[in-house]
């Protein structure tokens, strides 16, 4: 109710300014304990305990400013970033657009962030017992880097000791050439070198794009299995454009939100089949309700992440999804949500 009242005021600002205001508001709040969720939602992945399968996707907290506050909003885990070795300003503004009629967002941020040292300082300042769920760090390459793979290695070496898991992000459409790292040979080399940079480090996740051909899905799945990737995050934003109503529909960048839902759901199914369930999957893209999250779990997701839906549904969406998920699972006779993973696909 409160968010519905203030949303028109936020929507009176440009999207990036409104985002900055929300981060500032959270920064001013004290760290709260985790929002209690039903035991039916707890699980383990990569040796990590997740009190809820609903996480905050990267992009919201790029610079590790408010991650410790997000658990109190109902998130079972938080992923910060994308973090690059060196600070970079990203693409020129405007670069973030609400597509209100479509309940969507287009962004071409370009990995704007303060760099790994700034993130490392902030993360280290928060005691581990103030994390009320796993903390993931999403790493990427600087736009002007001559050796993109070396950037991932550098970021892994610096940030792995501070993370509960690290995500290698090769799927943003807003850094030219980055998605080429999804090619089989390049990906194999990248993952081999990143894992070698912290052989005793935390679990390693890989984030992929939704805009993939069947052969790409098979290649990525094979490399992920061969290199022992702990989870695949499916997926990032899309460069495709389904029919849209907003005046911002023609903006360049990655599309997220409701129009991405069907594509992201299908890619999750594709990766579930291609991996034969050997690699845990994290579902992202167009999730805005408990029903959406439940469909993703039944299609093979061990966890889900949110971001764009918060723009339209408000900061406590994760709490509502947690409550709704518990109800749906009990309705269908499951004792734990892990029992529901992949039941519609396997």
C-alpha positions in Angstrom: 0.0 0.0 0.0 2.8 2.4 0.9 4.7 1.7 -2.2 1.6 2.2 -4.4 1.3 5.7 -2.8 4.9 6.7 -3.4 5.4 5.0 -6.8 4.0 8.0 -8.8 6.5 10.3 -7.1 9.4 7.9 -8.0 8.1 7.5 -11.5 8.2 11.3 -11.8 12.0 11.0 -11.7 14.1 9.5 -14.5 14.7 5.8 -13.8 18.4 6.1 -12.8 17.7 8.9 -10.4 14.9 7.0 -8.8 17.2 4.0 -8.4 19.8 6.1 -6.8 17.2 7.5 -4.4 16.1 3.9 -3.4 19.8 2.9 -2.7 20.2 6.1 -0.6 17.1 5.2 1.4 18.3 1.7 2.1 21.8 3.0 3.0 20.2 5.2 5.7 18.4 2.2 7.3 19.9 0.1 10.0 20.9 -3.5 9.2 17.9 -5.7 10.1 17.8 -9.4 10.7 16.7 -11.7 7.9 13.0 -11.8 7.2 11.9 -15.1 8.6 10.7 -17.5 5.9 9.1 -20.9 6.1 11.5 -23.9 6.7 9.9 -25.4 3.6 11.9 -22.9 1.5 15.4 -23.6 2.9 18.0 -25.5 0.8 21.6 -26.1 0.2 23.5 -25.4 -3.1 27.3 -25.5 -3.5 27.7 -26.2 0.2 25.9 -22.9 1.0 22.7 -22.7 3.1 19.9 -20.6 1.5 17.1 -19.7 3.9 14.9 -18.8 0.9 15.3 -19.5 -2.8 14.5 -15.8 -3.6 17.6 -13.6 -4.2 18.4 -10.1 -5.2 19.9 -10.1 -8.7 23.0 -8.0 -9.5 22.6 -4.6 -11.0 20.7 -3.2 -8.0 23.6 -3.0 -5.6 26.5 -2.5 -8.0 29.0 -1.2 -5.4 28.2 -3.2 -2.3 26.5 -0.3 -0.6 23.3 -1.9 0.8 23.7 -5.7 0.5 23.5 -6.2 4.2 20.2 -4.3 4.3 18.6 -6.4 1.6 18.2 -9.5 3.6 15.7 -7.7 5.8 13.5 -7.2 2.7 13.0 -10.9 2.4 15.9 -12.0 0.2 17.5 -15.3 1.0 20.7 -14.3 -0.8 22.1 -11.2 -2.4 24.4 -10.8 -5.4 26.3 -7.5 -5.9 27.9 -6.1 -9.0 28.8 -6.3 -11.7 32.2 -5.4 -10.4 35.2 -4.8 -12.7 38.8 -4.6 -11.7 39.0 -0.8 -12.4 36.3 1.8 -11.9 34.4 2.8 -14.9 31.6 5.3 -15.6 29.7 3.2 -18.0 27.7 4.5 -21.0 26.4 8.0 -21.3 23.0 8.9 -19.6 20.2 8.4 -20.2 20.9 4.6 -20.1 18.0 3.2 -18.0 14.4 3.3 -19.1 11.1 2.2 -17.6 8.6 0.7 -20.0 5.6 1.1 -17.8 3.0 -0.2 -20.2 5.0 -3.3 -20.6 6.2 -3.7 -16.9 9.7 -3.8 -18.3 13.1 -2.1 -18.2 15.7 -1.4 -20.8 19.2 -0.7 -19.7 22.5 0.0 -21.3 24.4 0.8 -18.2 27.7 -0.6 -19.4 29.1 -2.1 -16.1 29.2 1.3 -14.4 30.8 0.7 -11.0 33.5 2.0 -8.6 35.8 -1.0 -9.1 36.8 -4.0 -7.1 38.8 -2.1 -4.4 35.8 0.0 -3.4 33.6 -3.0 -3.3 36.1 -5.0 -1.3 36.4 -2.3 1.3 32.7 -2.1 1.8 32.2 -5.9 2.0 35.0 -6.3 4.4 33.5 -3.7 6.7 30.3 -5.8 7.2 30.9 -8.6 9.7 30.0 -12.0 8.3 27.4 -12.5 11.0 25.5 -9.5 9.5 25.0 -11.5 6.3 21.7 -13.3 6.8 22.1 -15.4 3.7 24.9 -16.0 1.1 26.6 -13.0 -0.6 27.5 -13.4 -4.3 29.9 -11.2 -6.2 29.3 -10.8 -9.9 32.5 -10.0 -11.8 33.1 -8.6 -15.3 35.7 -7.1 -17.6 36.4 -3.4 -18.1 35.2 -2.1 -21.5 38.7 -0.9 -22.6 40.6 -4.0 -21.4 42.9 -5.6 -23.9 42.6 -8.9 -22.2 39.1 -9.6 -20.9 39.9 -12.9 -19.4 42.8 -11.4 -17.4 40.2 -9.0 -15.9 38.1 -11.9 -14.6 41.2 -13.5 -13.2 42.2 -10.3 -11.4 38.7 -9.8 -10.0 38.5 -13.4 -8.9 41.8 -13.2 -7.0 40.8 -10.0 -5.2 37.1 -10.7 -4.4 36.9 -14.5 -3.9 38.0 -14.3 -0.3 35.1 -12.0 0.5 32.4 -13.9 -1.4 30.2 -16.8 -0.5 30.1 -17.4 -4.3 31.4 -15.7 -7.4 29.5 -15.3 -10.6 31.3 -14.9 -13.9 29.2 -12.6 -16.0 29.8 -13.0 -19.7 26.2 -12.2 -20.8 25.7 -8.5 -20.6 24.8 -7.0 -24.0 26.2 -3.6 -23.1 29.9 -4.3 -23.2 30.9 -4.8 -26.8 32.3 -8.3 -27.6 31.6 -9.6 -24.1 29.1 -12.3 -25.2 31.8 -13.7 -27.5 33.2 -15.3 -24.3 30.2 -17.7 -24.5 31.9 -19.4 -27.4 33.0 -22.9 -26.4 36.8 -22.5 -26.7 36.8 -19.0 -25.2 34.5 -20.1 -22.4 36.6 -23.2 -21.6 39.8 -21.1 -21.3 38.1 -18.4 -19.2 36.6 -20.9 -16.7 39.9 -22.8 -16.5 41.8 -19.6 -15.7 39.3 -18.2 -13.3 39.0 -21.4 -11.3 42.8 -21.6 -11.2 43.0 -18.0 -9.8 41.3 -19.3 -6.6 41.4 -23.1 -6.5 40.3 -23.2 -2.9 37.8 -20.4 -3.4 34.1 -20.2 -3.1 31.6 -21.8 -5.5 31.8 -20.5 -9.0 28.6 -19.6 -10.9 28.3 -18.7 -14.6 25.7 -16.2 -15.9 24.5 -16.7 -19.5 22.4 -14.8 -22.0 18.9 -15.8 -23.1 19.7 -15.1 -26.8 21.3 -18.5 -27.6 21.0 -21.1 -30.3 20.6 -24.8 -29.4 24.2 -25.5 -30.3 25.3 -22.7 -27.9 23.3 -24.1 -25.1 24.8 -27.6 -25.7 28.4 -26.1 -25.8 27.9 -24.0 -22.6 26.4 -26.9 -20.8 29.2 -29.3 -21.8 31.9 -26.8 -20.7 30.1 -26.1 -17.4 30.0 -29.7 -16.6 33.6 -30.3 -17.6 34.9 -27.4 -15.5 32.8 -28.2 -12.5 30.7 -25.0 -12.5 28.6 -24.9 -9.3 25.5 -23.3 -10.9 24.3 -21.7 -14.2 22.4 -18.4 -13.9 19.8 -18.4 -16.7 19.5 -15.6 -17.8 20.6 -12.0 -18.4 18.7 -9.4 -20.3 17.7 -9.9 -23.9 18.6 -7.9 -27.0 15.5 -9.3 -28.8 12.3 -7.2 -28.9 9.0 -8.9 -28.5 6.0 -6.6 -29.2 6.1 -3.6 -26.8 3.8 -0.7 -26.2 6.1 1.8 -24.5 7.6 4.8 -26.2 10.9 3.6 -25.0 10.6 0.3 -26.9 13.2 1.3 -29.4 16.0 2.2 -27.0 19.2 0.2 -27.3 20.2 -2.1 -24.5 19.1 -5.2 -22.6 15.4 -5.8 -22.0 14.2 -7.2 -18.7 10.9 -7.5 -16.8 7.6 -9.1 -17.9 8.4 -9.4 -21.7 11.5 -11.5 -20.8 9.5 -14.1 -18.8 8.6 -16.6 -21.5 12.1 -16.5 -23.1 13.9 -16.9 -19.8 11.5 -19.8 -18.8 12.3 -21.6 -22.1 16.0 -21.1 -21.7 15.8 -22.6 -18.2 14.1 -25.6 -19.6 16.6 -25.9 -22.4 19.5 -25.8 -19.9 17.8 -28.3 -17.6 17.6 -30.7 -20.5 21.1 -30.0 -21.9 22.7 -30.5 -18.5 20.5 -33.5 -17.6 20.2 -31.9 -14.2 23.9 -32.2 -13.5 24.4 -28.5 -12.9 22.1 -26.5 -10.6 20.2 -23.7 -12.3 19.2 -20.2 -11.1 16.2 -18.7 -12.8 16.1 -15.0 -13.6 14.0 -12.9 -15.9 10.4 -11.7 -15.6 9.7 -13.2 -12.2 7.2 -10.9 -10.4 5.1 -13.3 -8.3 5.1 -16.5 -6.3 3.4 -18.2 -9.3 6.3 -17.0 -11.6 8.9 -18.3 -9.1 7.1 -21.6 -8.7 6.9 -22.1 -12.4 10.7 -21.5 -12.7 11.4 -24.0 -9.8 9.2 -26.6 -11.5 11.1 -26.0 -14.7 14.4 -26.8 -13.0 15.5 -23.7 -11.0 17.2 -24.4 -7.6 17.0 -20.6 -6.9 15.5 -17.5 -8.4 16.5 -13.9 -8.6 14.6 -10.6 -8.9 15.3 -7.1 -9.9 13.1 -5.4 -12.5 9.9 -6.5 -10.8 10.9 -4.5 -7.8 10.4 -1.3 -9.8 6.7 -2.1 -10.2 5.9 -4.2 -7.2 8.0 -2.5 -4.5 10.8 -3.4 -2.1 9.0 -6.1 -0.2 8.1 -8.3 -3.2 10.5 -11.0 -2.0 8.6 -11.4 1.3 5.3 -11.9 -0.7 6.9 -14.4 -3.0 8.3 -16.4 -0.1 4.9 -16.5 1.5 3.2 -17.5 -1.7 5.8 -20.1 -2.6 5.3 -21.9 0.8 1.5 -22.0 0.2 1.9 -23.3 -3.3 4.4 -26.0 -2.3 2.1 -27.2 0.6 -0.9 -27.2 -1.7 0.9 -29.6 -4.0 2.1 -31.9 -1.3 5.8 -31.0 -1.2 7.6 -31.1 2.1 10.5 -29.0 0.8 10.8 -26.9 -2.3 13.8 -29.0 -3.5 11.3 -31.8 -4.2 9.6 -29.5 -6.8 12.7 -28.7 -8.8 12.3 -29.8 -12.4 9.2 -31.8 -11.9 7.6 -30.3 -15.1 10.7 -31.1 -17.2 12.4 -34.3 -15.9 
